[in-house]
Amino acid sequence: MKLALQRNLDLNLVADDIRDYVCQITGMNCA
């Protein structure tokens, strides 16, 4: 179960990175 949770956290971090990247390249303010 801990492994699944760790994977979920990693996916959340990746999603945050992608959102930040999209905000930067589009110039949108995604605070």
MARBAZA-526655 format. One record per residue (C-alpha): residue in one letter; x, y, z; chain. Coordinates in Angstrom, 3 decimals, padded with zeros to 6 digits. Layout:
! residues N
(r 'A', (X, Y, Z), 'A')
...
! end
This chain:
! residues 31
(r 'M', (000.000, 000.000, 000.000), 'A')
(r 'K', (002.870, 002.345, 000.759), 'A')
(r 'L', (004.268, 001.813, -002.730), 'A')
(r 'A', (000.937, 002.749, -004.292), 'A')
(r 'L', (000.764, 005.863, -002.134), 'A')
(r 'Q', (004.304, 006.837, -003.121), 'A')
(r 'R', (003.400, 006.407, -006.782), 'A')
(r 'N', (000.361, 008.605, -006.274), 'A')
(r 'L', (002.491, 011.324, -004.674), 'A')
(r 'D', (004.943, 011.132, -007.576), 'A')
(r 'L', (002.092, 011.507, -010.067), 'A')
(r 'N', (000.813, 014.519, -008.143), 'A')
(r 'L', (004.257, 016.103, -008.291), 'A')
(r 'V', (004.446, 015.467, -012.026), 'A')
(r 'A', (000.993, 016.996, -012.495), 'A')
(r 'D', (002.105, 020.082, -010.548), 'A')
(r 'D', (005.241, 020.377, -012.677), 'A')
(r 'I', (003.197, 020.099, -015.872), 'A')
(r 'R', (000.715, 022.714, -014.670), 'A')
(r 'D', (003.532, 025.094, -013.738), 'A')
(r 'Y', (005.155, 024.545, -017.133), 'A')
(r 'V', (001.898, 025.180, -018.987), 'A')
(r 'C', (001.368, 028.348, -016.959), 'A')
(r 'Q', (004.851, 029.558, -017.877), 'A')
(r 'I', (004.595, 028.898, -021.604), 'A')
(r 'T', (001.076, 030.304, -021.888), 'A')
(r 'G', (001.780, 033.321, -019.676), 'A')
(r 'M', (-001.274, 032.561, -017.585), 'A')
(r 'N', (-001.304, 033.347, -013.864), 'A')
(r 'C', (-001.923, 029.971, -012.229), 'A')
(r 'A', (-001.244, 030.674, -008.575), 'A')
! end
